[in-house]
Amino acid sequence: MIVHLLLAAAAQAAAPQPLDQGQWITADDYPPAARRHDQAGTVGYVVKVDSSGSVTECTISRSSGVAALDLGTCALLTERARFAPASDASGRAAAGEFSSQIKWALPAAGRVPLTPWSQASRLVIARDGEVRSCHTTSGGEVPAEAGDLCRVIGGFPREVRLSMRHGAETDLAVVVAETSMTFDSAELPAARQEPPRRRLISLISSRFDIDEAGEAENCRIVAREGLSFLQPDLCAKMFDGSFIPDRDANGAPRRRKATVVISIALEAGA
């Protein structure tokens, strides 16, 4: 009994030891085919490791039931997995085996739900470009990617803040910056403030498609008005690949369309 335990301990110590295991497979590696169909699962595997610590062979010891996950596991392990090699009885590097499992979980955390939202920031800007006050209100579930203008406006160049006054003659100009996102024909929730009549300074709008996996594609600018230098590039990685995939009444994945509008306006009387 004791001899068998000692032999088992020796074998454990001589087995290949994984290096930087957390870098072998990351959330960015989720197989697109599996993500598109909301497929997840756990894959058990065994890899053969040569005396240099490289993987020479990978086999699935327990299938997830999803071919894309099984094949993706072995492909990534063969490419990236590295080990401190096993050692023989003399302490020399030798070939060996390593077994473990990978749990593939859909990377839905942090994704944007397909529900309409809006956000409005009301700024009071003095003649010298100083922002005297700023308050943001919202409607719907505003994603973190949208940001909050009031948190960053102080870092804008003075010239930009002055341009937002758009020639207002009053000492304090009230500027309202709004961002909204709608899906298909969904109605936009109110930003919880009743705006007075405004004079438009800048507006830009984009539309894009959301595929069955929740990834944005085919983005195009559909409207531009006013000062162009206040208009961000809405098609440059905005919410790229970060939506929760949608399903129809029968549970089948479906595509959606989204519209984003960003506007800056001066309240009347300023």
C-alpha positions in Angstrom: 0.0 0.0 0.0 2.7 2.5 1.0 4.8 1.6 -2.0 1.8 2.2 -4.3 1.2 5.6 -2.7 4.9 6.6 -3.1 4.8 5.5 -6.8 1.6 7.5 -7.4 3.2 10.6 -5.7 6.3 10.2 -7.8 4.3 9.9 -11.0 2.3 13.1 -10.1 5.6 15.0 -9.5 7.0 13.8 -12.8 3.9 14.8 -14.8 4.1 17.9 -17.1 3.2 21.1 -15.3 1.1 23.7 -17.2 2.6 27.2 -17.8 0.4 30.3 -18.1 -2.7 28.1 -18.3 -5.1 31.1 -18.1 -3.8 32.4 -21.5 -4.5 29.2 -23.4 -8.1 29.8 -24.0 -9.9 33.2 -23.4 -13.4 34.6 -23.9 -12.2 36.0 -27.2 -11.7 32.5 -28.5 -15.4 31.4 -28.2 -16.2 29.6 -31.5 -18.4 31.8 -33.6 -20.6 28.9 -34.7 -21.3 27.9 -31.0 -21.9 31.5 -29.9 -24.3 32.0 -32.9 -26.4 29.1 -31.6 -26.1 29.8 -27.9 -24.2 26.6 -27.4 -22.1 26.0 -24.2 -20.6 23.0 -22.4 -17.6 21.4 -20.7 -14.9 19.7 -22.7 -12.6 17.1 -21.1 -9.2 16.6 -22.8 -5.9 14.7 -22.7 -2.8 16.2 -24.3 0.5 14.5 -25.0 3.5 16.7 -24.2 7.0 16.2 -25.6 10.3 16.7 -23.7 10.4 20.3 -24.7 7.0 21.1 -23.2 5.0 21.3 -26.4 1.8 19.6 -27.2 2.1 16.9 -29.8 -1.4 15.4 -29.6 -4.8 16.3 -28.2 -7.8 14.0 -27.7 -11.2 14.6 -26.2 -11.9 12.5 -23.2 -15.3 13.9 -22.6 -17.3 15.6 -25.3 -19.4 18.7 -24.7 -21.9 17.5 -27.2 -21.0 20.5 -29.4 -18.5 19.8 -32.2 -17.3 23.4 -32.5 -16.4 23.5 -28.8 -14.6 20.1 -28.9 -12.6 20.9 -32.0 -11.9 24.5 -30.9 -10.5 23.2 -27.5 -8.0 20.8 -29.1 -7.0 23.3 -31.8 -6.2 26.1 -29.3 -4.4 23.7 -26.9 -2.2 22.4 -29.6 -1.3 25.9 -30.7 -0.9 27.6 -27.3 -0.5 25.2 -24.4 3.0 25.1 -22.9 4.4 23.0 -20.1 7.3 22.4 -17.9 8.1 18.9 -19.3 7.7 15.7 -17.3 10.9 14.1 -15.9 12.0 10.5 -15.9 13.5 8.6 -12.9 16.8 10.3 -13.5 15.3 13.7 -13.5 15.7 14.3 -17.2 13.1 15.9 -19.3 10.7 13.4 -20.8 7.4 13.1 -22.7 4.2 12.8 -20.6 0.5 13.4 -20.5 -1.7 16.1 -19.0 -5.5 15.9 -18.6 -8.0 18.6 -17.5 -11.2 20.2 -18.8 -12.4 23.5 -20.3 -15.8 25.0 -19.4 -17.2 27.0 -22.3 -19.7 29.6 -21.0 -21.4 32.0 -23.3 -19.8 35.5 -22.9 -23.1 37.3 -22.3 -22.0 39.2 -19.2 -21.6 42.9 -20.0 -23.5 42.6 -23.3 -26.0 45.3 -24.2 -29.7 44.2 -24.1 -31.8 44.9 -27.1 -34.0 47.4 -25.5 -34.3 51.1 -26.4 -32.6 53.7 -24.3 -31.8 57.4 -24.2 -29.5 59.7 -22.3 -29.4 63.5 -22.1 -26.8 65.8 -20.5 -27.7 69.4 -19.7 -24.7 71.7 -19.5 -24.5 75.3 -18.5 -21.4 76.9 -20.2 -20.1 80.3 -19.4 -18.7 82.8 -21.9 -15.1 81.7 -21.1 -15.9 78.1 -21.9 -16.1 77.0 -18.2 -18.8 74.4 -17.5 -20.7 75.8 -14.5 -23.0 72.8 -14.1 -23.8 69.5 -15.8 -26.5 67.0 -15.1 -27.3 63.7 -16.9 -30.7 62.0 -17.0 -31.6 58.7 -18.8 -34.4 56.5 -19.9 -34.1 52.8 -20.3 -31.1 50.7 -19.5 -28.1 52.8 -20.7 -25.0 50.6 -21.5 -21.7 51.5 -19.9 -20.2 52.0 -23.4 -22.4 55.1 -23.8 -20.4 56.9 -21.2 -21.5 60.1 -19.4 -20.6 63.5 -20.9 -20.8 65.2 -17.5 -17.9 63.0 -16.3 -15.5 63.9 -19.1 -16.6 67.4 -20.4 -14.0 69.1 -18.1 -11.2 67.4 -20.2 -12.5 68.8 -23.5 -10.4 71.6 -25.1 -11.8 75.1 -24.3 -12.4 75.7 -28.0 -14.8 72.7 -28.1 -16.7 73.9 -25.1 -17.0 77.4 -26.6 -18.2 75.9 -29.9 -21.0 74.2 -28.0 -22.3 77.7 -27.0 -22.7 78.3 -30.8 -22.6 82.0 -30.5 -25.0 82.4 -27.6 -25.2 86.0 -26.5 -26.1 85.3 -22.8 -23.5 84.9 -20.1 -24.6 81.3 -19.5 -25.6 79.1 -22.3 -27.6 76.0 -21.7 -26.6 73.1 -24.0 -28.3 69.7 -24.2 -26.4 66.7 -25.6 -28.6 63.6 -26.3 -27.8 60.1 -27.3 -30.3 57.4 -28.1 -30.5 53.9 -29.4 -33.6 52.2 -30.8 -34.2 48.8 -32.3 -36.4 48.1 -35.2 -39.6 50.0 -34.6 -39.3 50.2 -30.8 -40.4 53.4 -29.1 -37.7 55.5 -27.4 -38.2 56.0 -23.6 -38.2 59.6 -22.4 -35.0 61.0 -20.9 -37.1 62.2 -18.0 -36.8 65.9 -18.9 -39.2 68.0 -20.9 -36.9 70.0 -23.3 -37.9 73.5 -24.3 -37.5 74.6 -28.0 -33.9 74.2 -29.0 -31.6 75.3 -31.8 -29.7 72.4 -33.3 -25.9 72.6 -33.2 -24.9 69.2 -34.4 -26.5 65.8 -35.2 -25.2 62.5 -36.5 -27.1 59.2 -36.9 -26.1 55.7 -37.8 -27.9 52.5 -38.5 -26.4 49.0 -38.3 -27.5 45.3 -38.3 -27.1 42.9 -35.4 -26.6 39.3 -36.5 -27.8 36.1 -34.8 -24.7 36.1 -32.6 -25.3 39.6 -31.3 -22.5 41.2 -33.4 -22.9 44.5 -35.1 -22.3 44.7 -38.8 -23.1 46.8 -41.9 -22.9 50.1 -40.1 -23.6 53.2 -42.1 -24.1 56.9 -41.4 -27.6 58.0 -42.4 -27.7 61.6 -41.2 -25.4 64.5 -40.5 -26.3 68.1 -39.7 -24.4 71.1 -38.2 -20.9 71.2 -36.9 -19.0 68.1 -38.2 -16.1 68.3 -35.7 -18.6 67.6 -32.8 -19.8 64.4 -34.5 -18.0 61.2 -33.4 -17.5 58.3 -35.8 -20.5 56.1 -34.8 -19.3 53.2 -37.0 -15.9 52.9 -35.3 -16.3 49.9 -32.9 -19.4 51.3 -31.3 -20.9 48.4 -29.4 -19.2 46.0 -31.8 -20.0 42.4 -30.9 -21.5 43.3 -27.6 -25.3 42.7 -27.9 -27.3 39.9 -26.2 -28.4 37.6 -29.1 -32.1 37.8 -29.8 -34.6 35.0 -30.4 -38.0 34.9 -32.0 -41.2 33.4 -30.4 -40.1 29.9 -31.4 -36.6 30.3 -29.8 -34.8 30.6 -33.1 -31.9 33.2 -33.4 -32.9 36.3 -35.3 -31.4 39.5 -36.7 -32.2 43.0 -35.5 -31.6 46.5 -36.7 -30.4 49.4 -34.5 -30.4 53.2 -34.9 -28.1 55.5 -32.9 -28.6 59.3 -32.8 -26.3 61.8 -31.1 -27.4 65.5 -31.1 -26.2 68.7 -29.4 -28.6 71.7 -29.2 -28.8 75.1 -27.6 -31.9 75.9 -25.6 -34.0 78.7 -27.0 -33.4 82.1 -25.5 -29.6 81.5 -25.0 
